[in-house]
Amino acid sequence: MKRKYKLTGFARLFIFLLFFLPIVYVGVSMYHGENPLEKIGSIFQGEDRNQKPRISKEVFGVQDPEVIEKEIKSRDEEIEYLRKRVDELEKLVLELKSHNH
């Protein structure tokens, strides 16, 4: 007896993705520390539409502007101190050269 329908390559891919993608979504959500079942439930209930995606600043190395300003200020102070120190040492070198000659 001959089979009525034969699956094409695209149909096989579609069926594979139909089962594979939800498994991947659950795995990635769990890896990021989220509960995928709650997230899926909130999407179907319409609660998640108004929320923007939460991106952790720590993941990308982004800091708050106040922290950045404090770091810049401390680095500027250090640069100024080092410039003064270099000027003092240059004067000392000139004095030592003048005493030797």
N, CA, C and O atoms as a GROMACS GRO file, in nm:
protein
  404
    1MET      N    1   0.083  -0.116   0.000
    1MET     CA    2   0.000   0.000   0.000
    1MET      C    3   0.089   0.125   0.000
    1MET      O    4   0.185   0.132   0.076
    2LYS      N    5   0.058   0.218  -0.082
    2LYS     CA    6   0.137   0.340  -0.096
    2LYS      C    7   0.089   0.447   0.003
    2LYS      O    8  -0.030   0.463   0.028
    3ARG      N    9   0.187   0.520   0.058
    3ARG     CA   10   0.152   0.627   0.151
    3ARG      C   11   0.089   0.742   0.075
    3ARG      O   12   0.126   0.772  -0.038
    4LYS      N   13  -0.008   0.805   0.140
    4LYS     CA   14  -0.078   0.915   0.076
    4LYS      C   15   0.004   1.043   0.073
    4LYS      O   16   0.014   1.110  -0.030
    5TYR      N   17   0.065   1.076   0.187
    5TYR     CA   18   0.138   1.202   0.199
    5TYR      C   19   0.285   1.174   0.228
    5TYR      O   20   0.320   1.081   0.302
    6LYS      N   21   0.370   1.257   0.169
    6LYS     CA   22   0.513   1.248   0.195
    6LYS      C   23   0.558   1.384   0.248
    6LYS      O   24   0.526   1.488   0.190
    7LEU      N   25   0.632   1.383   0.359
    7LEU     CA   26   0.680   1.508   0.417
    7LEU      C   27   0.798   1.562   0.337
    7LEU      O   28   0.890   1.489   0.301
    8THR      N   29   0.794   1.691   0.311
    8THR     CA   30   0.906   1.756   0.244
    8THR      C   31   1.010   1.795   0.348
    8THR      O   32   0.987   1.785   0.468
    9GLY      N   33   1.124   1.839   0.299
    9GLY     CA   34   1.231   1.882   0.390
    9GLY      C   35   1.188   2.001   0.475
    9GLY      O   36   1.221   2.008   0.593
   10PHE      N   37   1.114   2.094   0.415
   10PHE     CA   38   1.068   2.211   0.489
   10PHE      C   39   0.970   2.170   0.599
   10PHE      O   40   0.975   2.224   0.709
   11ALA      N   41   0.882   2.077   0.570
   11ALA     CA   42   0.785   2.031   0.670
   11ALA      C   43   0.857   1.964   0.788
   11ALA      O   44   0.819   1.983   0.903
   12ARG      N   45   0.960   1.886   0.756
   12ARG     CA   46   1.038   1.823   0.863
   12ARG      C   47   1.107   1.928   0.949
   12ARG      O   48   1.109   1.917   1.072
   13LEU      N   49   1.164   2.031   0.884
   13LEU     CA   50   1.229   2.140   0.958
   13LEU      C   51   1.127   2.213   1.045
   13LEU      O   52   1.156   2.244   1.161
   14PHE      N   53   1.010   2.239   0.991
   14PHE     CA   54   0.907   2.310   1.065
   14PHE      C   55   0.864   2.232   1.189
   14PHE      O   56   0.850   2.288   1.297
   15ILE      N   57   0.843   2.103   1.173
   15ILE     CA   58   0.804   2.019   1.287
   15ILE      C   59   0.915   2.013   1.390
   15ILE      O   60   0.888   2.017   1.510
   16PHE      N   61   1.040   2.003   1.345
   16PHE     CA   62   1.154   2.002   1.437
   16PHE      C   63   1.160   2.133   1.516
   16PHE      O   64   1.175   2.131   1.638
   17LEU      N   65   1.146   2.248   1.447
   17LEU     CA   66   1.151   2.377   1.516
   17LEU      C   67   1.033   2.395   1.610
   17LEU      O   68   1.045   2.460   1.713
   18LEU      N   69   0.920   2.338   1.574
   18LEU     CA   70   0.802   2.348   1.658
   18LEU      C   71   0.825   2.286   1.795
   18LEU      O   72   0.772   2.334   1.895
   19PHE      N   73   0.904   2.180   1.801
   19PHE     CA   74   0.936   2.116   1.928
   19PHE      C   75   1.065   2.170   1.991
   19PHE      O   76   1.077   2.175   2.113
   20PHE      N   77   1.161   2.209   1.909
   20PHE     CA   78   1.294   2.248   1.957
   20PHE      C   79   1.296   2.389   2.015
   20PHE      O   80   1.357   2.410   2.120
   21LEU      N   81   1.231   2.485   1.952
   21LEU     CA   82   1.237   2.624   1.997
   21LEU      C   83   1.179   2.647   2.136
   21LEU      O   84   1.240   2.720   2.214
   22PRO      N   85   1.066   2.588   2.172
   22PRO     CA   86   1.018   2.606   2.311
   22PRO      C   87   1.116   2.551   2.415
   22PRO      O   88   1.132   2.609   2.522
   23ILE      N   89   1.181   2.441   2.383
   23ILE     CA   90   1.279   2.383   2.475
   23ILE      C   91   1.397   2.478   2.492
   23ILE      O   92   1.446   2.498   2.603
   24VAL      N   93   1.441   2.538   2.382
   24VAL     CA   94   1.552   2.634   2.388
   24VAL      C   95   1.510   2.758   2.466
   24VAL      O   96   1.589   2.810   2.546
   25TYR      N   97   1.386   2.807   2.445
   25TYR     CA   98   1.339   2.924   2.517
   25TYR      C   99   1.337   2.899   2.668
   25TYR      O  100   1.381   2.984   2.745
   26VAL      N  101   1.288   2.784   2.709
   26VAL     CA  102   1.284   2.750   2.851
   26VAL      C  103   1.426   2.743   2.907
   26VAL      O  104   1.452   2.793   3.016
   27GLY      N  105   1.517   2.680   2.833
   27GLY     CA  106   1.655   2.669   2.880
   27GLY      C  107   1.723   2.803   2.894
   27GLY      O  108   1.790   2.828   2.994
   28VAL      N  109   1.707   2.891   2.796
   28VAL     CA  110   1.770   3.024   2.802
   28VAL      C  111   1.709   3.107   2.914
   28VAL      O  112   1.781   3.177   2.985
   29SER      N  113   1.578   3.099   2.931
   29SER     CA  114   1.513   3.174   3.039
   29SER      C  115   1.563   3.128   3.176
   29SER      O  116   1.589   3.210   3.264
   30MET      N  117   1.576   2.999   3.192
   30MET     CA  118   1.627   2.948   3.320
   30MET      C  119   1.772   2.988   3.341
   30MET      O  120   1.812   3.016   3.454
   31TYR      N  121   1.850   2.992   3.234
   31TYR     CA  122   1.990   3.033   3.244
   31TYR      C  123   2.001   3.178   3.291
   31TYR      O  124   2.092   3.212   3.366
   32HIS      N  125   1.908   3.264   3.246
   32HIS     CA  126   1.910   3.404   3.286
   32HIS      C  127   1.840   3.428   3.420
   32HIS      O  128   1.826   3.542   3.463
   33GLY      N  129   1.795   3.321   3.485
   33GLY     CA  130   1.737   3.333   3.618
   33GLY      C  131   1.591   3.372   3.617
   33GLY      O  132   1.541   3.420   3.719
   34GLU      N  133   1.520   3.355   3.508
   34GLU     CA  134   1.379   3.388   3.501
   34GLU      C  135   1.297   3.260   3.506
   34GLU      O  136   1.347   3.152   3.477
   35ASN      N  137   1.172   3.275   3.544
   35ASN     CA  138   1.081   3.161   3.542
   35ASN      C  139   1.005   3.165   3.409
   35ASN      O  140   0.920   3.252   3.391
   36PRO      N  141   1.035   3.075   3.316
   36PRO     CA  142   0.975   3.084   3.182
   36PRO      C  143   0.824   3.061   3.182
   36PRO      O  144   0.754   3.118   3.099
   37LEU      N  145   0.774   2.980   3.275
   37LEU     CA  146   0.630   2.955   3.276
   37LEU      C  147   0.552   3.078   3.318
   37LEU      O  148   0.445   3.105   3.264
   38GLU      N  149   0.604   3.154   3.415
   38GLU     CA  150   0.539   3.278   3.455
   38GLU      C  151   0.544   3.380   3.341
   38GLU      O  152   0.447   3.452   3.317
   39LYS      N  153   0.656   3.386   3.274
   39LYS     CA  154   0.672   3.482   3.165
   39LYS      C  155   0.576   3.449   3.050
   39LYS      O  156   0.515   3.540   2.993
   40ILE      N  157   0.563   3.323   3.016
   40ILE     CA  158   0.471   3.282   2.909
   40ILE      C  159   0.327   3.313   2.951
   40ILE      O  160   0.248   3.361   2.871
   41GLY      N  161   0.294   3.285   3.077
   41GLY     CA  162   0.159   3.314   3.126
   41GLY      C  163   0.127   3.462   3.122
   41GLY      O  164   0.015   3.500   3.086
   42SER      N  165   0.223   3.546   3.157
   42SER     CA  166   0.198   3.690   3.155
   42SER      C  167   0.185   3.742   3.012
   42SER      O  168   0.113   3.839   2.988
   43ILE      N  169   0.254   3.680   2.918
   43ILE     CA  170   0.241   3.721   2.777
   43ILE      C  171   0.101   3.690   2.727
   43ILE      O  172   0.039   3.773   2.660
   44PHE      N  173   0.049   3.571   2.757
   44PHE     CA  174  -0.084   3.533   2.711
   44PHE      C  175  -0.194   3.610   2.782
   44PHE      O  176  -0.303   3.625   2.728
   45GLN      N  177  -0.168   3.658   2.904
   45GLN     CA  178  -0.268   3.736   2.977
   45GLN      C  179  -0.262   3.884   2.941
   45GLN      O  180  -0.349   3.961   2.982
   46GLY      N  181  -0.160   3.925   2.866
   46GLY     CA  182  -0.150   4.063   2.822
   46GLY      C  183  -0.082   4.154   2.921
   46GLY      O  184  -0.081   4.276   2.901
   47GLU      N  185  -0.024   4.101   3.027
   47GLU     CA  186   0.041   4.184   3.128
   47GLU      C  187   0.177   4.234   3.082
   47GLU      O  188   0.224   4.337   3.130
   48ASP      N  189   0.238   4.165   2.991
   48ASP     CA  190   0.376   4.193   2.953
   48ASP      C  191   0.388   4.293   2.839
   48ASP      O  192   0.500   4.329   2.802
   49ARG      N  193   0.278   4.339   2.784
   49ARG     CA  194   0.285   4.426   2.666
   49ARG      C  195   0.340   4.564   2.698
   49ARG      O  196   0.412   4.622   2.616
   50ASN      N  197   0.308   4.618   2.814
   50ASN     CA  198   0.350   4.753   2.847
   50ASN      C  199   0.488   4.758   2.911
   50ASN      O  200   0.544   4.867   2.927
   51GLN      N  201   0.543   4.646   2.947
   51GLN     CA  202   0.673   4.644   3.014
   51GLN      C  203   0.784   4.642   2.909
   51GLN      O  204   0.778   4.569   2.810
   52LYS      N  205   0.884   4.722   2.936
   52LYS     CA  206   1.002   4.719   2.850
   52LYS      C  207   1.094   4.607   2.896
   52LYS      O  208   1.093   4.572   3.014
   53PRO      N  209   1.173   4.553   2.806
   53PRO     CA  210   1.265   4.448   2.850
   53PRO      C  211   1.367   4.502   2.949
   53PRO      O  212   1.417   4.613   2.934
   54ARG      N  213   1.396   4.424   3.050
   54ARG     CA  214   1.491   4.464   3.152
   54ARG      C  215   1.629   4.417   3.110
   54ARG      O  216   1.653   4.298   3.088
   55ILE      N  217   1.720   4.512   3.099
   55ILE     CA  218   1.857   4.480   3.063
   55ILE      C  219   1.945   4.514   3.183
   55ILE      O  220   1.945   4.626   3.233
   56SER      N  221   2.018   4.417   3.227
   56SER     CA  222   2.104   4.438   3.342
   56SER      C  223   2.225   4.521   3.302
   56SER      O  224   2.294   4.488   3.205
   57LYS      N  225   2.250   4.629   3.376
   57LYS     CA  226   2.365   4.714   3.346
   57LYS      C  227   2.496   4.644   3.376
   57LYS      O  228   2.598   4.670   3.310
   58GLU      N  229   2.494   4.556   3.474
   58GLU     CA  230   2.618   4.488   3.512
   58GLU      C  231   2.668   4.396   3.400
   58GLU      O  232   2.789   4.376   3.385
   59VAL      N  233   2.574   4.341   3.323
   59VAL     CA  234   2.614   4.248   3.216
   59VAL      C  235   2.698   4.320   3.113
   59VAL      O  236   2.797   4.265   3.064
   60PHE      N  237   2.661   4.444   3.080
   60PHE     CA  238   2.731   4.517   2.977
   60PHE      C  239   2.837   4.612   3.032
   60PHE      O  240   2.901   4.683   2.954
   61GLY      N  241   2.857   4.616   3.162
   61GLY     CA  242   2.960   4.700   3.222
   61GLY      C  243   2.922   4.846   3.228
   61GLY      O  244   3.010   4.932   3.240
   62VAL      N  245   2.794   4.878   3.221
   62VAL     CA  246   2.748   5.016   3.226
   62VAL      C  247   2.727   5.055   3.372
   62VAL      O  248   2.673   4.978   3.452
   63GLN      N  249   2.772   5.176   3.405
   63GLN     CA  250   2.757   5.223   3.543
   63GLN      C  251   2.666   5.345   3.545
   63GLN      O  252   2.639   5.406   3.442
   64ASP      N  253   2.620   5.380   3.664
   64ASP     CA  254   2.536   5.498   3.680
   64ASP      C  255   2.618   5.624   3.654
   64ASP      O  256   2.739   5.624   3.676
   65PRO      N  257   2.555   5.730   3.607
   65PRO     CA  258   2.628   5.854   3.578
   65PRO      C  259   2.700   5.914   3.699
   65PRO      O  260   2.808   5.972   3.686
   66GLU      N  261   2.640   5.899   3.819
   66GLU     CA  262   2.705   5.953   3.938
   66GLU      C  263   2.837   5.881   3.966
   66GLU      O  264   2.936   5.944   4.002
   67VAL      N  265   2.838   5.751   3.948
   67VAL     CA  266   2.959   5.672   3.972
   67VAL      C  267   3.066   5.712   3.870
   67VAL      O  268   3.184   5.726   3.904
   68ILE      N  269   3.024   5.730   3.746
   68ILE     CA  270   3.119   5.768   3.640
   68ILE      C  271   3.177   5.906   3.669
   68ILE      O  272   3.297   5.928   3.652
   69GLU      N  273   3.093   6.000   3.713
   69GLU     CA  274   3.142   6.135   3.744
   69GLU      C  275   3.241   6.132   3.860
   69GLU      O  276   3.341   6.204   3.858
   70LYS      N  277   3.216   6.050   3.961
   70LYS     CA  278   3.309   6.038   4.073
   70LYS      C  279   3.443   5.982   4.027
   70LYS      O  280   3.548   6.029   4.069
   71GLU      N  281   3.437   5.882   3.940
   71GLU     CA  282   3.562   5.824   3.888
   71GLU      C  283   3.639   5.927   3.806
   71GLU      O  284   3.761   5.937   3.817
   72ILE      N  285   3.568   6.002   3.724
   72ILE     CA  286   3.634   6.104   3.642
   72ILE      C  287   3.697   6.210   3.730
   72ILE      O  288   3.810   6.253   3.705
   73LYS      N  289   3.626   6.252   3.834
   73LYS     CA  290   3.679   6.354   3.924
   73LYS      C  291   3.803   6.303   3.996
   73LYS      O  292   3.902   6.376   4.008
   74SER      N  293   3.799   6.179   4.045
   74SER     CA  294   3.916   6.126   4.115
   74SER      C  295   4.034   6.109   4.020
   74SER      O  296   4.149   6.132   4.059
   75ARG      N  297   4.007   6.070   3.897
   75ARG     CA  298   4.116   6.057   3.800
   75ARG      C  299   4.173   6.193   3.761
   75ARG      O  300   4.294   6.207   3.742
   76ASP      N  301   4.086   6.293   3.749
   76ASP     CA  302   4.134   6.429   3.720
   76ASP      C  303   4.223   6.480   3.833
   76ASP      O  304   4.326   6.543   3.808
   77GLU      N  305   4.181   6.453   3.958
   77GLU     CA  306   4.263   6.494   4.072
   77GLU      C  307   4.397   6.423   4.071
   77GLU      O  308   4.500   6.484   4.100
   78GLU      N  309   4.397   6.295   4.038
   78GLU     CA  310   4.522   6.220   4.032
   78GLU      C  311   4.612   6.274   3.920
   78GLU      O  312   4.733   6.285   3.937
   79ILE      N  313   4.552   6.306   3.807
   79ILE     CA  314   4.630   6.362   3.696
   79ILE      C  315   4.692   6.495   3.737
   79ILE      O  316   4.809   6.522   3.707
   80GLU      N  317   4.615   6.578   3.803
   80GLU     CA  318   4.667   6.708   3.848
   80GLU      C  319   4.782   6.690   3.947
   80GLU      O  320   4.883   6.760   3.938
   81TYR      N  321   4.766   6.597   4.040
   81TYR     CA  322   4.871   6.569   4.138
   81TYR      C  323   4.998   6.522   4.066
   81TYR      O  324   5.108   6.568   4.098
   82LEU      N  325   4.982   6.432   3.971
   82LEU     CA  326   5.098   6.380   3.899
   82LEU      C  327   5.166   6.488   3.815
   82LEU      O  328   5.288   6.488   3.802
   83ARG      N  329   5.088   6.579   3.758
   83ARG     CA  330   5.148   6.689   3.682
   83ARG      C  331   5.232   6.779   3.773
   83ARG      O  332   5.343   6.820   3.738
   84LYS      N  333   5.176   6.808   3.891
   84LYS     CA  334   5.253   6.890   3.986
   84LYS      C  335   5.380   6.817   4.028
   84LYS      O  336   5.486   6.878   4.039
   85ARG      N  337   5.369   6.690   4.050
   85ARG     CA  338   5.486   6.611   4.091
   85ARG      C  339   5.592   6.609   3.981
   85ARG      O  340   5.711   6.621   4.009
   86VAL      N  341   5.548   6.595   3.856
   86VAL     CA  342   5.642   6.598   3.743
   86VAL      C  343   5.710   6.734   3.735
   86VAL      O  344   5.831   6.741   3.713
   87ASP      N  345   5.635   6.841   3.754
   87ASP     CA  346   5.695   6.976   3.752
   87ASP      C  347   5.800   6.990   3.862
   87ASP      O  348   5.908   7.045   3.839
   88GLU      N  349   5.768   6.941   3.983
   88GLU     CA  350   5.864   6.949   4.092
   88GLU      C  351   5.990   6.870   4.060
   88GLU      O  352   6.101   6.918   4.084
   89LEU      N  353   5.974   6.752   4.006
   89LEU     CA  354   6.090   6.669   3.974
   89LEU      C  355   6.173   6.729   3.860
   89LEU      O  356   6.295   6.718   3.860
   90GLU      N  357   6.107   6.793   3.764
   90GLU     CA  358   6.181   6.860   3.657
   90GLU      C  359   6.263   6.976   3.713
   90GLU      O  360   6.377   6.996   3.671
   91LYS      N  361   6.207   7.051   3.806
   91LYS     CA  362   6.282   7.161   3.869
   91LYS      C  363   6.401   7.107   3.946
   91LYS      O  364   6.510   7.164   3.943
   92LEU      N  365   6.378   6.996   4.016
   92LEU     CA  366   6.487   6.934   4.091
   92LEU      C  367   6.598   6.887   3.998
   92LEU      O  368   6.716   6.903   4.028
   93VAL      N  369   6.561   6.830   3.886
   93VAL     CA  370   6.662   6.785   3.789
   93VAL      C  371   6.740   6.904   3.735
   93VAL      O  372   6.862   6.896   3.722
   94LEU      N  373   6.673   7.013   3.704
   94LEU     CA  374   6.741   7.132   3.655
   94LEU      C  375   6.837   7.189   3.760
   94LEU      O  376   6.947   7.232   3.727
   95GLU      N  377   6.794   7.189   3.885
   95GLU     CA  378   6.881   7.238   3.993
   95GLU      C  379   7.005   7.150   4.005
   95GLU      O  380   7.116   7.200   4.020
   96LEU      N  381   6.986   7.020   4.001
   96LEU     CA  382   7.100   6.928   4.012
   96LEU      C  383   7.195   6.944   3.894
   96LEU      O  384   7.317   6.934   3.910
   97LYS      N  385   7.141   6.966   3.776
   97LYS     CA  386   7.227   6.985   3.660
   97LYS      C  387   7.307   7.116   3.673
   97LYS      O  388   7.424   7.122   3.636
   98SER      N  389   7.243   7.219   3.725
   98SER     CA  390   7.312   7.347   3.738
   98SER      C  391   7.421   7.340   3.847
   98SER      O  392   7.523   7.408   3.835
   99HIS      N  393   7.402   7.260   3.951
   99HIS     CA  394   7.503   7.245   4.055
   99HIS      C  395   7.623   7.164   4.008
   99HIS      O  396   7.735   7.187   4.054
  100ASN      N  397   7.600   7.071   3.920
  100ASN     CA  398   7.708   6.986   3.871
  100ASN      C  399   7.798   7.060   3.771
  100ASN      O  400   7.916   7.026   3.759
  101HIS      N  401   7.749   7.156   3.701
  101HIS     CA  402   7.830   7.224   3.600
  101HIS      C  403   7.888   7.348   3.652
  101HIS      O  404   7.959   7.418   3.580
   0.00000   0.00000   0.00000
